[in-house]
């Protein structure tokens, strides 16, 4: 799974669109860490 796929999965939740961008980035990093992907580096964001 790639980072884009992880974000696509998170976007299926209506909650994702109710949080701030900063909170979204935290959520993406946490999700990626839990499924075994390396979190985004600053060049990937």
DACOR-V569425 format. One record per helix or strand. SS is the DSSP state (H for helix, E for strand). FROM is the first residue (numbers start at 1). TO is the last residue. Records with the same first field share a line. If there is no record, write none. Layout:
SS: FROM-TO + FROM-TO
This chain:
H: 3-10 + 14-18 + 21-35
